[in-house]
Amino acid sequence: MAQQAEVTTSVSPDAATSSPTSDSTQQASPSTGRNRLIVIILLIVVAVVASLWWLRARRFETTDDAQIDGHFNSISTRINGTVVYVNPDVENDHYVKAGTLLLELDPRDYQAELEHAQAALETKEAAARSAQVNVPITDATAFSQLRGAEAAHSEALASVRTEQANLIAAERRVDADEAIASRAERDRVRYLALVEKREVSRSFYDAQDTEAKSSAQALDADRAIIIAEREKISQLQNLVAERQAQVDVAHTAPQQAVDARDRSRSGIGERDQARAEVHTVELNLSYTRVYAPVSGVIGRKTVELGHRVQPGQSLLVIVPVDDIWVTANFKETQLGLMRPGQPVTIHVDTFGKDYKGTVEEMAGAAGPLFSLFPPENASGNYVKVVQRFPVRIHLDKDQDPEHLLRPGMSVESTVKVR
């Protein structure tokens, strides 16, 4: 019994030693299983999160290569002149409303030009009225002169014919008078011989002599009439030629009427030209006052009182803060599903705030192609580079009611493409 007790006693320490090891092994197995379970759960969670992130990322295209853009209205004059007034409110970073008087040029030169142009217009209007009045007068005068010349020519021809008839009658009278005078002279000579023989009385001879002298005088008178008639006919023929020349001149009556109408139209054209010159000078006079074409913030002001400015010279710039948009440069690999009208979230770095917008237009070409020197592969060495295309994004209404956004601000644009 004692030996068995010793054996039991001696064996107990070994048993005591092996018993804690078994317990620790049994305790370690559940702990390892829990760790493995946690790792698996974490991996599953990470996979789910990554899947969700990937699924969400497929619905959006994002770029931080974006900025706010706007119009820059460069203010210049249409005429040259000296600045005599600059609005005190026209300073850099000041806001001006559309229609505000910005500056004024010296108007005196253009006022003098306007007075000169108005005087020239009055002269041209008077000339045009006179030319218009002369048209019916010329028509009536020219055609009445034609009719009068033709009547005078006909009258002259009739006078020539009458005088020619008178000449023929006179010539016939001369022939008769010559016969009578010849017979009377023969009778006188015969009776003279009879008187000398005292066969007839002296008184009878004197009667025959008187008759012979009368016949000779009548013949001379008729011959003088013939000469006068011939001279008169010559004069009338000259008159006929003169009347014919007047008829020829009067035959230009249609051309005179046309010329009068042309002068009238020319006068009207010169009058209209003078009116246009007056209108031009009035415009130039109005251009001496320069107004703000849009509402916005002033920048790059260079004009000062007393400056001599030229047409097209930039005096200042007005930036409308109510007409802005976002230009986002997306990679070409991001444009596959992008279309106008898709919603956009715009994060502005300045304010750390998000704004809503819409894709308005897609670019017509890659950005580098619009540069002054577009890239060309002329050497034969080619390295493919992902190009960026500018996309115009329109800000939704009432997104910037206080007009805090300014052109040039950096933004991050996220487009929902799915």
C-alpha positions as CSV (number, residue, x, y, z in Angstrom):
1,M,0.0,0.0,0.0
2,A,2.9,2.3,0.9
3,Q,4.6,1.6,-2.3
4,Q,1.5,2.3,-4.3
5,A,1.2,5.6,-2.4
6,E,4.7,6.6,-3.3
7,V,4.2,5.7,-6.9
8,T,1.0,7.7,-6.9
9,T,2.9,10.5,-5.3
10,S,5.8,10.4,-7.6
11,V,3.6,10.3,-10.7
12,S,1.4,13.2,-9.7
13,P,4.1,16.0,-10.5
14,D,4.4,14.7,-14.1
15,A,0.7,14.6,-14.5
16,A,0.5,18.1,-13.0
17,T,3.0,19.3,-15.5
18,S,1.3,17.9,-18.6
19,S,-2.2,19.1,-17.6
20,P,-1.5,22.9,-18.1
21,T,-0.2,22.3,-21.6
22,S,-3.3,20.5,-22.7
23,D,-5.5,23.3,-21.3
24,S,-3.5,26.1,-23.1
25,T,-3.8,24.2,-26.4
26,Q,-7.5,23.8,-25.9
27,Q,-7.8,27.5,-25.1
28,A,-5.6,28.6,-28.2
29,S,-7.7,26.8,-30.8
30,P,-10.9,28.9,-30.3
31,S,-8.9,32.2,-30.3
32,T,-7.2,31.4,-33.7
33,G,-10.6,30.6,-35.2
34,R,-12.0,33.9,-34.1
35,N,-9.1,35.8,-35.6
36,R,-9.5,34.0,-38.9
37,L,-13.2,34.9,-38.9
38,I,-12.5,38.5,-38.2
39,V,-9.9,38.6,-41.1
40,I,-12.4,37.0,-43.4
41,I,-15.1,39.4,-42.4
42,L,-12.8,42.3,-42.9
43,L,-11.8,41.0,-46.4
44,I,-15.4,40.6,-47.3
45,V,-16.2,44.1,-46.0
46,V,-13.3,45.6,-48.0
47,A,-14.4,43.7,-51.1
48,V,-18.0,44.9,-50.7
49,V,-16.8,48.5,-50.2
50,A,-14.4,48.3,-53.1
51,S,-17.2,46.8,-55.3
52,L,-19.6,49.6,-54.3
53,W,-16.9,52.2,-54.8
54,W,-16.1,50.8,-58.3
55,L,-19.8,50.6,-59.2
56,R,-20.3,54.2,-58.1
57,A,-17.1,55.4,-59.8
58,R,-18.4,54.0,-63.1
59,R,-21.3,56.4,-62.9
60,F,-19.1,59.5,-62.7
61,E,-16.2,61.2,-64.5
62,T,-14.2,63.7,-62.5
63,T,-11.4,66.2,-63.2
64,D,-9.7,68.9,-61.2
65,D,-8.4,70.5,-64.4
66,A,-11.3,73.0,-64.5
67,Q,-11.9,76.6,-63.9
68,I,-14.7,79.2,-64.0
69,D,-14.8,81.2,-67.3
70,G,-16.6,84.3,-68.3
71,H,-16.8,87.1,-70.9
72,F,-14.3,89.9,-70.9
73,N,-15.8,93.0,-72.5
74,S,-13.0,95.3,-73.6
75,I,-14.2,98.9,-73.7
76,S,-12.8,101.1,-76.4
77,T,-13.9,104.1,-78.5
78,R,-15.1,104.2,-82.1
79,I,-13.5,107.7,-82.6
80,N,-10.4,109.5,-81.6
81,G,-10.5,112.3,-79.1
82,T,-9.3,113.7,-75.8
83,V,-10.8,112.4,-72.6
84,V,-12.5,115.3,-70.8
85,Y,-14.5,113.3,-68.2
86,V,-14.0,110.0,-66.3
87,N,-16.7,108.7,-64.0
88,P,-15.3,108.7,-60.4
89,D,-16.9,105.2,-59.9
90,V,-14.9,103.8,-62.8
91,E,-12.0,102.1,-60.9
92,N,-10.5,98.7,-60.9
93,D,-12.7,96.1,-59.0
94,H,-15.7,98.4,-58.9
95,Y,-19.1,97.1,-60.0
96,V,-20.9,99.1,-62.7
97,K,-24.4,98.6,-64.1
98,A,-25.2,98.5,-67.8
99,G,-25.8,102.0,-69.2
100,T,-23.5,103.8,-66.8
101,L,-21.6,106.7,-68.3
102,L,-17.9,105.6,-68.1
103,L,-16.2,108.5,-69.8
104,E,-16.6,111.4,-72.3
105,L,-14.5,112.7,-75.1
106,D,-14.2,116.4,-76.2
107,P,-17.3,116.8,-78.4
108,R,-16.5,120.3,-79.9
109,D,-14.8,119.1,-83.1
110,Y,-17.7,116.8,-83.9
111,Q,-20.3,119.5,-83.1
112,A,-18.6,121.7,-85.7
113,E,-18.6,118.9,-88.2
114,L,-22.3,118.4,-87.5
115,E,-23.1,122.1,-88.2
116,H,-21.1,121.9,-91.4
117,A,-22.9,118.7,-92.5
118,Q,-26.3,120.2,-91.7
119,A,-25.5,123.3,-93.7
120,A,-24.4,121.1,-96.7
121,L,-27.7,119.2,-96.3
122,E,-29.8,122.3,-96.5
123,T,-27.9,123.3,-99.7
124,K,-28.4,119.8,-101.2
125,E,-32.1,119.8,-100.3
126,A,-32.6,123.2,-102.0
127,A,-30.8,122.0,-105.1
128,A,-32.9,118.8,-105.1
129,R,-36.2,120.7,-104.8
130,S,-35.1,123.1,-107.6
131,A,-34.2,120.1,-109.9
132,Q,-37.6,118.5,-109.1
133,V,-39.5,121.7,-110.0
134,N,-37.5,122.1,-113.2
135,V,-38.6,118.7,-114.5
136,P,-42.2,119.7,-115.5
137,I,-41.0,123.1,-116.6
138,T,-38.4,121.6,-118.8
139,D,-40.9,119.2,-120.3
140,A,-43.4,122.0,-121.1
141,T,-40.7,124.4,-122.3
142,A,-38.8,121.9,-124.5
143,F,-41.9,120.5,-126.2
144,S,-43.5,123.9,-126.6
145,Q,-40.3,125.1,-128.2
146,L,-40.3,122.1,-130.5
147,R,-43.9,122.9,-131.6
148,G,-43.1,126.6,-132.0
149,A,-40.0,125.9,-134.0
150,E,-41.9,123.5,-136.3
151,A,-44.7,126.1,-136.8
152,A,-42.1,128.8,-137.5
153,H,-40.4,126.5,-140.0
154,S,-43.6,125.8,-141.7
155,E,-44.5,129.5,-141.8
156,A,-41.1,130.3,-143.3
157,L,-41.5,127.6,-146.0
158,A,-44.9,129.0,-146.8
159,S,-43.4,132.5,-147.1
160,V,-40.8,131.2,-149.4
161,R,-43.4,129.6,-151.6
162,T,-45.5,132.8,-151.6
163,E,-42.6,134.9,-152.6
164,Q,-41.5,132.4,-155.2
165,A,-45.0,132.7,-156.7
166,N,-44.7,136.5,-156.5
167,L,-41.4,136.3,-158.3
168,I,-42.9,134.2,-161.1
169,A,-45.8,136.7,-161.4
170,A,-43.3,139.5,-161.5
171,E,-41.2,137.8,-164.1
172,R,-44.4,137.4,-166.2
173,R,-45.3,141.0,-165.8
174,V,-41.7,141.9,-166.9
175,D,-42.2,139.9,-170.0
176,A,-45.5,141.6,-170.7
177,D,-44.0,145.0,-169.9
178,E,-41.0,144.3,-172.2
179,A,-43.4,143.6,-175.0
180,I,-45.5,146.6,-174.3
181,A,-42.4,148.8,-173.9
182,S,-40.9,147.5,-177.1
183,R,-44.2,148.1,-179.0
184,A,-44.5,151.6,-177.5
185,E,-40.9,152.4,-178.5
186,R,-41.5,151.3,-182.0
187,D,-44.6,153.4,-182.2
188,R,-42.8,156.4,-180.8
189,V,-40.0,156.0,-183.4
190,R,-42.6,155.6,-186.2
191,Y,-44.6,158.6,-185.0
192,L,-41.4,160.6,-184.7
193,A,-40.8,160.1,-188.4
194,L,-44.4,161.0,-189.2
195,V,-44.1,164.1,-187.1
196,E,-41.1,165.2,-189.0
197,K,-43.0,164.6,-192.2
198,R,-45.9,166.5,-190.6
199,E,-48.2,163.6,-191.2
200,V,-49.3,163.5,-187.6
201,S,-49.7,166.2,-185.0
202,R,-47.1,166.9,-182.4
203,S,-49.5,166.2,-179.6
204,F,-50.2,162.8,-180.9
205,Y,-46.5,162.1,-180.9
206,D,-46.2,163.4,-177.4
207,A,-48.9,161.0,-176.3
208,Q,-47.0,158.1,-177.9
209,D,-43.8,159.2,-176.4
210,T,-45.3,159.5,-172.9
211,E,-46.8,156.0,-173.3
212,A,-43.4,154.6,-174.3
213,K,-41.7,156.2,-171.3
214,S,-44.4,154.9,-169.0
215,S,-44.0,151.4,-170.4
216,A,-40.2,151.6,-169.9
217,Q,-40.7,152.9,-166.4
218,A,-43.2,150.1,-165.6
219,L,-40.7,147.6,-167.0
220,D,-38.0,149.0,-164.8
221,A,-40.3,148.9,-161.8
222,D,-41.2,145.3,-162.5
223,R,-37.6,144.4,-162.9
224,A,-36.9,146.1,-159.6
225,I,-39.7,144.0,-158.1
226,I,-38.1,140.9,-159.4
227,I,-34.8,141.8,-157.8
228,A,-36.5,142.6,-154.5
229,E,-38.5,139.3,-154.7
230,R,-35.3,137.4,-155.3
231,E,-33.6,139.1,-152.4
232,K,-36.6,138.5,-150.2
233,I,-36.7,134.8,-151.2
234,S,-33.0,134.6,-150.3
235,Q,-33.7,136.1,-147.0
236,L,-36.7,133.8,-146.4
237,Q,-34.5,130.8,-147.4
238,N,-32.0,131.9,-144.7
239,L,-34.9,132.2,-142.3
240,V,-36.0,128.7,-143.3
241,A,-32.5,127.3,-142.6
242,E,-32.6,129.2,-139.2
243,R,-36.0,127.7,-138.4
244,Q,-34.8,124.3,-139.4
245,A,-31.8,124.7,-137.0
246,Q,-34.3,125.7,-134.3
247,V,-36.4,122.6,-135.1
248,D,-33.3,120.4,-134.9
249,V,-32.4,121.9,-131.5
250,A,-36.0,121.6,-130.4
251,H,-36.0,117.9,-131.4
252,T,-33.8,117.4,-128.4
253,A,-36.8,118.0,-126.1
254,P,-37.0,114.3,-125.0
255,Q,-33.3,114.3,-124.2
256,Q,-33.8,117.6,-122.3
257,A,-36.6,116.1,-120.3
258,V,-34.5,113.0,-119.6
259,D,-31.6,115.2,-118.6
260,A,-33.9,117.2,-116.3
261,R,-35.1,114.0,-114.6
262,D,-31.5,112.8,-114.3
263,R,-30.5,116.1,-112.7
264,S,-33.4,115.7,-110.3
265,R,-32.4,112.2,-109.4
266,S,-28.8,113.3,-109.0
267,G,-30.0,116.1,-106.7
268,I,-32.0,113.6,-104.7
269,G,-28.9,111.3,-104.4
270,E,-26.7,114.2,-103.3
271,R,-29.4,115.2,-100.7
272,D,-29.5,111.6,-99.4
273,Q,-25.7,111.5,-99.3
274,A,-25.7,114.7,-97.3
275,R,-28.3,113.2,-94.9
276,A,-26.1,110.2,-94.5
277,E,-23.2,112.4,-93.7
278,V,-25.2,114.2,-91.1
279,H,-26.3,110.9,-89.6
280,T,-22.6,109.8,-89.6
281,V,-21.5,112.9,-87.8
282,E,-24.4,112.6,-85.3
283,L,-23.2,109.1,-84.6
284,N,-19.7,110.2,-84.1
285,L,-20.9,112.9,-81.8
286,S,-22.9,110.3,-79.8
287,Y,-19.7,108.2,-79.6
288,T,-18.0,110.9,-77.5
289,R,-20.0,109.5,-74.6
290,V,-19.0,105.9,-73.7
291,Y,-21.4,103.8,-71.7
292,A,-21.1,100.4,-70.0
293,P,-22.5,97.8,-72.4
294,V,-23.0,95.2,-69.6
295,S,-23.1,95.0,-65.8
296,G,-19.9,93.7,-64.2
297,V,-16.7,94.4,-62.4
298,I,-14.1,96.7,-63.9
299,G,-10.6,95.6,-64.4
300,R,-7.4,96.6,-66.3
301,K,-8.4,100.3,-66.3
302,T,-5.8,102.4,-68.2
303,V,-7.7,105.5,-69.2
304,E,-7.2,108.8,-67.4
305,L,-8.4,112.3,-67.7
306,G,-6.7,114.1,-70.6
307,H,-5.6,111.0,-72.4
308,R,-5.7,111.1,-76.2
309,V,-7.4,107.9,-77.3
310,Q,-7.7,106.2,-80.7
311,P,-10.4,103.9,-82.1
312,G,-10.0,100.3,-80.9
313,Q,-7.7,101.3,-78.0
314,S,-8.5,99.2,-74.9
315,L,-9.4,101.6,-72.1
316,L,-10.8,99.1,-69.5
317,V,-12.4,95.7,-69.2
318,I,-15.8,94.8,-67.7
319,V,-16.3,91.3,-66.5
320,P,-20.0,90.3,-66.2
321,V,-20.2,88.2,-63.0
322,D,-23.8,87.0,-63.9
323,D,-22.8,85.3,-67.1
324,I,-20.2,82.7,-66.2
325,W,-19.6,79.0,-66.9
326,V,-17.2,76.2,-66.1
327,T,-14.6,74.9,-68.6
328,A,-13.5,71.4,-67.5
329,N,-10.7,69.7,-69.4
330,F,-11.5,66.0,-69.4
331,K,-9.3,63.2,-70.8
332,E,-10.4,61.7,-74.0
333,T,-10.8,58.4,-72.2
334,Q,-13.5,60.0,-70.0
335,L,-15.7,61.3,-72.8
336,G,-17.1,57.9,-74.0
337,L,-20.4,58.3,-72.1
338,M,-20.4,62.0,-71.6
339,R,-23.3,63.9,-73.4
340,P,-24.8,67.4,-73.2
341,G,-27.5,67.7,-70.6
342,Q,-25.9,65.4,-68.0
343,P,-25.8,66.7,-64.4
344,V,-22.6,68.0,-62.9
345,T,-21.4,68.6,-59.4
346,I,-18.9,71.5,-59.2
347,H,-16.8,71.9,-56.1
348,V,-15.2,75.3,-55.8
349,D,-11.9,75.3,-53.9
350,T,-12.3,79.0,-52.9
351,F,-15.5,78.4,-50.8
352,G,-15.3,74.6,-50.3
353,K,-18.8,74.5,-51.6
354,D,-20.6,72.4,-54.2
355,Y,-22.7,73.9,-57.0
356,K,-25.0,72.2,-59.5
357,G,-24.6,72.4,-63.2
358,T,-25.2,70.8,-66.6
359,V,-23.0,69.8,-69.4
360,E,-23.8,72.4,-72.1
361,E,-21.5,71.7,-75.0
362,M,-18.8,69.3,-76.0
363,A,-15.5,70.5,-77.5
364,G,-15.0,70.6,-81.2
365,A,-11.3,69.6,-81.0
366,A,-8.7,68.9,-78.4
367,G,-7.3,71.8,-76.5
368,P,-3.7,71.7,-78.0
369,L,-5.1,72.2,-81.5
370,F,-6.4,75.6,-80.6
371,S,-2.9,76.8,-79.5
372,L,-0.9,79.2,-81.6
373,F,1.4,76.4,-82.7
374,P,-0.5,73.1,-82.8
375,P,1.6,70.1,-82.2
376,E,2.7,68.2,-85.4
377,N,4.6,64.9,-85.6
378,A,7.1,65.8,-88.3
379,S,10.1,63.9,-87.0
380,G,8.6,60.4,-87.2
381,N,9.1,59.8,-83.4
382,Y,5.7,59.5,-81.8
383,V,4.7,59.2,-78.2
384,K,1.0,58.7,-77.6
385,V,-0.3,61.3,-75.1
386,V,-3.8,61.3,-73.7
387,Q,-5.4,64.4,-75.0
388,R,-7.8,66.6,-73.0
389,F,-11.0,68.2,-74.4
390,P,-12.6,71.3,-72.9
391,V,-16.2,70.7,-71.9
392,R,-18.4,73.7,-71.2
393,I,-20.6,73.3,-68.1
394,H,-23.5,75.6,-67.4
395,L,-24.3,76.6,-63.8
396,D,-27.9,75.9,-62.9
397,K,-30.2,78.8,-62.2
398,D,-29.9,80.4,-58.7
399,Q,-26.7,78.5,-57.9
400,D,-24.8,81.8,-57.4
401,P,-27.4,84.4,-56.4
402,E,-24.8,86.6,-54.7
403,H,-22.4,86.4,-57.7
404,L,-19.5,85.3,-55.6
405,L,-18.0,83.1,-58.3
406,R,-15.3,84.8,-60.5
407,P,-13.6,83.7,-63.7
408,G,-10.3,82.0,-63.0
409,M,-11.4,80.2,-59.8
410,S,-10.2,76.5,-59.7
411,V,-13.0,74.0,-59.4
412,E,-13.4,70.2,-59.5
413,S,-16.1,68.9,-61.8
414,T,-17.9,65.6,-61.5
415,V,-20.2,64.5,-64.3
416,K,-22.8,61.8,-63.8
417,V,-22.5,59.8,-67.0
418,R,-24.7,56.7,-66.0
